[in-house]
C-alpha cells in the first residue's frame, strides 16, 4: 500500500509502505531481537508521522525517537497504546518532572542542568528517563567532567528511573573511523561505572556494522526510508519516498537565450527547455545551479540555470519533439533517481532532500492507493 498526497499543479509525494516494511525487516535481520527503535523526528523526516507510524507499529516496532515534546505528543496521539515507548531527544525542554510524568513520555536528559532540574522539582514518582552521554560529538549530553553527577547513589536517582544510556557518533556514516572507535570505547568505559541500564549507540549506519555496535537498542531513521548512510555500503534498501513535480511549460529557445535569473545559463545552441513547478520555497537546494537532473519517463533531464522560489528549468533537448508536455510529472527522487544522486549534486545530505516533504502544502489530503 502507498499513501499519496493528491496534487494538481503542485509537487506531490508518494510513500511506499511496502518499501518501509522491506527496510524494517532488513534492519531487524541485521539487529535481531527487540532492540530496534524508529527515529521519527521532524515529522518522520517530513514523510508524516500519521502516514508511517501505524505501519511501523503493525510491524512490531515499540520504541520511537523524536526530537521535541510537540513531536512526541503528536506521535502519542497517533499511537495511543502505552506499550509504545517514546523518547524525546531534546530533553526536558524546560518542563517540570510532573509535567513529563503526565505525558507518558521519556525525556533524554541533555546535560547536567536537566539533572539539577529533576532534583529541584521531582515528580510524585520516579520519572522514566534516558541519559545522553557526550562521548565526542560536543552537542548534547553529559561529558566526562559531568559523569560524577550520574554515579550510583547520587541525588538524581532518587527521582529518576533510568531506562537507557544514549550517545551519538560524530562520524555516523563511517563507524570504522578511528574517532567512532574512540567514542565507542568511551561509551563502554563510562557506562561500566554508572548505574546499569540498556545502552544505545547504533543508528542507521552502524546498525549494519555488526553486533559490536548494537548494545541494547539501535535508533534507526534514514535506513527505514531507504536512504543509504554508510560509506562502506548497506543491504539493498528500497526508497520509501518518491517526489514528483509538474511540468508547467515547454519552450523551444534560440542559441544565446538566458535561462533563469541573472543569466546563470545561456543556451549554447537551440534547445528545448521545460519549466518545472518546484523550487527553493519547497526546499530544493539553492545550490543546484546547472547541476543535477530530474527524470522524465525514465530519462534524465539536466537542471539548467538556477533554482527560483517555485520553479526550476530542465534541458529536454534530448527528448523527441512533443515527448515532454505540460502536465507531465518529473521525478525529483524515487525509483528512477536515487535520492543520494541528487543530494551529491547539491552537495547536501540525502535527508536534506527527504525533508522537502515537510515543506509541501499541509492542506493536501492523504490518499490511499494499492
N, C-alpha and C positions, 0 to 999 in steps of 0.2 A: 504494500500500500504506500502511496505517497500523499503528502499534503502539498497543495499548490496554492500559491497566492494568486488570486484572479487579478488580471490587469488588462487594460486596453492599450494605451499608448505609454505606459509606464513600465519600468523594469519589473520582471517577475521572477520569483524564486520557487523552485521545486525541491522538496525534501523527500528523499527516498528512504523510507523507514525500513525497507528490506536491506538496503546497504548498511544502515545503522545496526540492524540485528547481526549482519555478517561481521562487521567490525567488532562489535561487542564480543562475539564468540571467539574471534581471533585473539583479542586481549585476554579473555578468560583461559584460552588454551595456553597462552604464554605465562599467565599468572593464575594457576588453578586454585580452587577453594573459594572462600567468600571474601578475598582480600582485594577486590576491585571496587573503587568508587568512581562516580561520574562527576566531572567538573562541568558545571552549568552556569558559570559566571557570565556576565554581560548578556543575560537572557539567552543562555545556551549558545554563546559566541555569535549571537544575532539570529540564530535559527528559530528561536522561540521555545521557551520552557514548556508552554502548553502543548506544543507540537511534538516534542521529543521525550519529555519526562515520562508520560504514561507508557510509552513503548519500552523505555529502559526499566521501568517498574515491572512490566509484564515479563521482561527477560530475566528478572531476578535481581536487579540492582537495588540495594538497600541503603547505600551510603552515597551522599551527594555533597558537592562542594560548590559554594557560591562566594562572591566577594563581599556583598553588603547585606545589611539587615533587610532592606527593602526586597532584594532578590530572594532572600531566604523566606520571607513572608509570602511572596508570590508563589514560590515553589511549594510551601506548606499548604497553600490553598489548592494547588494542583494535585498534590499527593498528601491527602489528609491522614492517611494511615500512620499511626505513631511509630510503626516499625521503620519508617523512613527516617534515617539519621541525617540531619542537615548541618553541615559545618560551615561556619562563616569566617572567611579568611582574613577579613579586615579587623577582626577583634570586636571589642565591646562597643566601639563607636560612641562612647560617652554615656551609654545607658547603664543603669544600675543592675546589679545581680538579680534583684527581684523582678525587674522588667524582663530580663533574659529568661528567667525561670518560667515566667508566664507564657513565653512564646514557644517553649518546647524546641529550642534550637541550641546548637553547641558552638559558642564562640571559640576561635583560635586566638589565644592571647598574643598580642602583637609586641609586647615588651614589658619591662619592669613596672611602668606606670599603671598598667592594667592589673597586675598582681596587687599593687598597692590599693587600687580602687576596690577590688573584691574584698580585701581585708577591712577596709574602712566601712563599706556598706554591703555586708553579706546578705544573701538570700535566706529565707527561713530554713531551707535545706541546702546541702552542699550542691553547688552548681556544676553540672557536667561541662567540662572544658577540654579543649586540646591546647597544646602549647607549641608555639613556633620557636625553633632554635635557629639563630643566625650563625650558620657554620661557614659563611664566606660570601654570601650574596650582598650583604650590607643593605638590607631592605626592611624587612620586618623581623621581629623576634628578639630573643634573649641571646646576647653574645657571651663569650666565655667569662667576661668580667661580672656578668649578672647571674651566673649559674648558682651562686650561693643562695639566692632567693628561692631556688627550686629544690634545695636539698631536703631529704626526709626530715620531718619534724618542724619545718618552717610554718609560719602562720597561715600561708596560703592554703595549705592542705586541710586546715580546719574548715574551710569554706568552699573548697573546690574538689570536685570528683574528676580526677584525671582519666581521660579516655585515650589520648593519643599524643605522642611526640611527633612533631612535623618539622621538616626542613625542605629547602628547595635549592636545586643545583644552579650555579651561576652559568654553567655551560650545559644546559639541559639537553641540547641537541647532540652532545658528544660525551656520553658517560665515561668513555675510556680516557678522557683528558686527564692529565695529572691533577689539575685543580679539582675536578669532580672526585677523583680518588681520595684527595686530601679531605674534601668535605665529608665524604662517607666515613673516613677514618675518625674525624672529629665527632660525627654523629654517634658512632658506636661507642667511642670513649666517653663522651659526655653522658649519654643515657645509661651507661653501665653504673654510674654513681648516683643516679637520680631515681625517684620512685618508679616502680615497674609499670609499664603500660605498653600498648601496641605502638609501633613506630611506622612512619610513612616518609619515604624519600623519593620513591619512583613516580615519574609522571609518564606521559605518552611515549617519550623516547626510551627512558631507562626501563620501562616495563618489558621491553623486548630485549634487554641487555643481559638477561639471565637471572636466576633465583637469588644471587647475591645482592640484588637491588630491591627485592620485593618486600622484605620485612613483613609488617603486619598488614599494610594496605598500600595499594597503588592508587594514585589520583590521576584519572585519565580524561583528557578533554579532546585535544586535537585528533588523536588516533580514532576516536569514535566517529568523527566527522569525515574520516578518510584522508586527513592531512598528514603527510609524512614529515617527521621532525628529526629523525635520527640520521646523521650523516653517514652511518655505516649500513643503512638500509633497514627496511621493515617488511613484514609479510604483506601480501597483496591486499591492501586496504581498498575499499570502494568509496568513491565520492558520494557523500550524502546530499550535498547541496549543489544545485545547478542554477546559475544565474543567467538570465537572458534579458536582452534589451531590444526594443523595436527599431527597425529601420524607418526613419522619418522621411528621407528624400534620397534619390539617386540622381546624380547630375554628371553630364559629360562636360569636362572643362579643358581649356586650351593649355598649351605649354606656357609656363611662366605665370600661372594663376596662384595667388596666395590662398592658402587653406588655413582657416582659423586666425586667432588673434596674432597680431604683430608679425604676420608672415613667417611663422615658425616653420612652415613647409611651403616650398614653391615647386610646383609641378615641373619636372624636367622634360616632360613630353605630354602630349594629350593623355588625359587619364579619366577614369570613371571614379567618382567619389560618392560614398554612401555616408549620410549623416545618421548617427545612432543616438537614441534618447537615453544617455547615461553620462554622468559627469562627476565632477568633484563634489557637487552638492549631494550626490548619492554615496560619496565615499571613495570614488575611483581616484587612485593616487594622482596627484597633480603632476608628478614627475614622468608620467607616460607620454613624453613628447617624442614623436617619431620612434617609439619603441613599443614592442609588444604587438599582440594581434588578438582579434576575436575570431570566432569560427562562424561560417555561414554555410549551412548544408554540408558540413564536414570538411570544408575547405578553409584555409587560413586567409584572413583579410587584415593586412597590416594597419596599425594605427598611424595616421599622418597628421601633422600639426600638433596642437596641444589639447589639453583637456579643459573644456568650459564647464560652467556650473551644471548644465544638464545635457550636454552634447559632446560627442567625440566623432571624428571623421575616420573613415576606413578607406583604404585604396582597394577597390574591387575591379581594377582594370583586368586582372587575370580571369575574371568570370566572363562568360558569354554575355553579349548584349541581352538585356531583359532577364537574365538569370537571377539578379538581385532586384527586388521590388520593394517599395514602401509597404509597410505592414508585415514584412518578413521579420523573423526573430534571429538575432545574432547571439551566439553563446559567448558569455564573458568567461565563465569557467564551468566545468562539469565533466560530463563523459567524453566530450570531444577534445577539450583542452583542460589539462590538469591545472589546478589552482596554483601549484608550485611553479609552473612555467610562467604564468602571468606575473606572479609575485617576484620571480627572479628578474623579469624585465623591468619591473617597477622599483626593484631594489628595496623591497619590504618583506616582512614575514608573511607567509601564507595566511595567517589568521587575521592580518590587517584586511585582506580582501574578503575573508569569510565574514568579517563583521559588517561588510556592506549590507548584509541582510537586515541589520538593525536599523539602517537608515531608510529602508523602504517605507512608504506611507503606511502608518499603522491602521488606517481605516479599512484597508483591503481585507476581505473575508478569506478565511481558510476554506479551501475546497478539498474534498476527499476524492482521490482517483485511484483506480486499481494499479 
